[in-house]
Amino acid sequence: MYPSLRRSIHKPLIRFIGRRQWPSHPEPQHPHPFAPVELKQSFSDFISKFQSTSSQSHSAASTPSPSVSISKSGANVQVFQEFWQAPERLWRHDLEDHEVELAMTGGASKY
């Protein structure tokens, strides 16, 4: 048979019914149906706390700044979200060849 004739005879096994229709607004937030009872009861408290923290985070600057935390010893310690936020003296510059190879292979190694 010719390829063009064969292609016109082929009938797909999957049949889609109707057009896709996405809801115009998201459904209300609710706990998972199989969540434990105590979580279902406190879910509204969780949602209210989540909405208050998310509104505060949206009002903050778009670039995350390093936060300062107090360690157990009482000293102030800066915590950086990403390595480039830290001073360059703290960056690791001395990668060895086998470390670069590990990163390039995605962690798979022959050892």
C-alpha positions, 0 to 999 in steps of 0.5 A, a space after each residue: 500500500 502507499 503511505 498516503 492511502 494508508 494514512 487516510 484509512 487509519 481511524 484513531 482509537 481515541 474519541 473525544 466527546 464535545 469541546 473542552 470547557 474550562 470553568 470561568 472561576 476556580 471552585 471554592 477551597 475545601 479539604 481533601 475528602 479523605 483528610 482526617 476529621 481534625 484537619 477538616 474542622 480546622 481547615 477554615 482557620 488554615 485558609 484565613 491564615 494562608 490568605 493573610 500571609 499571602 497578602 503580606 508576601 505580595 506587598 513585599 518587594 519582588 526580590 527576596 531579601 536575606 532574612 536575619 535570624 537569631 541562632 541558639 547561641 544568640 548571634 544574628 545569622 543571615 539566611 539567604 534564599 539563593 546563593 547569589 544573594 550571599 556575598 561572593 566570598 561565600 560562593 564556592 569557586 573551586 569545583 574539581 573535574 569529577 564534581 563537574 562531571 557528576 553535575 553534567 551527568 545528573 548525578 549518575 556516576 560509574 563509581 
